Amino acid sequence: MIAVASIGYIYDHGIWPLQISFGEIGHEVTVDEMLEGRGHAALLVDQLVALVCGMICTDTPIELIRPIPPGVAARLVRAGFYVALI
């Protein structure tokens, strides 16, 4: 399980990449509550990839905020996303 602190869009030079931050922020909550900023959610890497696939299309860039749990970037790239490590 990995702790996902937040998932959201950020405006950056004319584009809106999906930004994902990791870590335990606040208490553990459901994914819906994490998306609302109420805490962090604990997910398997496959669950995170499935969530992202359900939120965006593959031409939307993704920014992963360090520290990045092992396997996350590789799984998103295999799913067809462009991933930047920040």
N, C-alpha and C positions, 0 to 999 in steps of 0.2 A: 504494500500500500504506500502511496505517496500523498503528501499533504499539498493540496492546491489552495493557495491563498486567495487568488483572484483570477478571473478571466474577463476581459473586456476590450473594447476598442479604444485606440488612442490615435488622435490626429497627428500625422507625421509627414511633413513635406508633400501635402496634397494627396496622401493615401490614408486609409484607415486600417492598419494591420490589427489583427487580434493579438493581444498581449496576455501572456500567461505567467503568473508569478507563483512561486512555490514556497512552502513553509507553513508553519502553524501560526496563524494570526487569529487571536481570539479563541473561542471554543469550537469544537467540531460540530458542524451543522450539515444539513442536507445540501445537495448540489444547488437546488433552487435558492436556498438561503445564501450560499456562498456567492452565487451570481448577483445577489442583491447587496453584497458587502457585509453580511452579518457574521462572518467567521470563515473558517477553512473547511474544506471537505477532504475526506480520505478516499482515494480512488486507486484502483489498479491501473496500470499503464494502458491496458486495452480499453478500460472504461473511459479514460481520458480521451483516447483517440476516437472512440465512438461518439463521445459528446461533441468533440470538435467537428467531426464529420457531419453531425446533425445540425451544427450551427452555421457552418460556412462552406463555400465551394472551394475547390483546390486552387483557384487563382487568387484567393485572398492570402496575403502573406501573414505569417505567424512570427511573433517575437517572443522568445523564451527568456525570462529574467533569471539570471544565475543566483544561486546554485541550482543547476538542473539535474534532477534525478536521472540515474543511468537508464538508458533505453528510450527515453521520451522523444528526444530529437530524431533518433533513427527511425522509430515507429511512425512518426508524423511524416518524415521524408518518404518512407515506403508507401504511405497512404496517398502520396502525390502532392504534398504541400511544400511550399518554399518556406524554410525555417531559418530565422536569424537568431543567433545567440547573443544576448545583451548582458 
